[in-house]
Amino acid sequence: MTPRAVAIAVILVAIVAAALLLYRAFRMPGRSYLGAAPPPTRGMVGELRHDVYALAGTIGERNLVTTPEAFAETAVFIEDALRKAGYAPRRQTFEADDVPCANIEVEIRGAVNPNDIVIIGAHYDTVAGSPGADDNATGVAALLAIARRFASEQPARTVRFVAFANEEPPFFTTDRMGSWVYAKRSRERGERIVAMISFDAIGFYSNAEGSQQYPAMLEAVYPSTANFVAFASNIGSRALLQQCIDVFRGHATIPSEGGALPEDIPGIGWSDQWSFWRHGYDAVMVTDTALYRNPHYHTRTDLPDTLGYEALARTTEGLLAVTRALASP
């Protein structure tokens, strides 16, 4: 074989390998919801709106550094909500910059495979200077709504609902991040976490053409209208991501997109799933894509009245189905 033929063969192999990688990254099972959506459960809409307004309206900015009292008040709010649902919340306390803080968790022990653990998580802090309605009162509200509906269920696997502290700067990607502390403890204990799902900013939607933006030329693959919820993971968590979006598409009445992508693409690792990846666990983020569609992201105008509560409710109903499928496969 001539040198030129060898070079051509190498190029062809590289092209095929790249095509296969792209196919595996972007191909998702099921079909995204199309058409007019039926109204979500009325109670779900009101419940989510109530909790978002309580967190981002009444309490407001929730940050250990800038508003420690509101940050602590938020932890109590979450504990009270879970207690009213019939749980006994536990605190995983730790210190960040010599200030005590806590992850809040409740657990339903699995009836068949109790050593298999499913984590449903959302961070409860905000970036400094923002009331954090979308980021991340919506994620906490969805977590609480699903936890309430799970309180009387008996899943096959153990299910934990966890509200994480310190996802936002200055703690993000440090060992003072609440999810890092949690995932590290789980690894040290030898816990078998089979799935971790992070809810982060899931309440901002738009039907306007061109309302959705992307990093890394992903606009060539995904829609330009911000009317969908996104499932994102690293390449190693692809199987979990596909399972989640398959179930979601089978139950949800809102469009959905997904991608298992390299972690260095901006946004793919920007939440608590990152901590679980670092400790060897499969994890997926569910998001409205935050800064890639929401002009209020990380600003003082991230307020409750900027969100779409019916879309948030339809997303939450789909995530309830995902949680049930993961809990009892």
Summary of the structure (lengths in Angstrom):
residues: 329
radius of gyration: 19.9
end to end distance: 52.2
largest distance: 75.0
contacts: 1171
relative contact order: 0.17
helix: 43%
strand: 19%
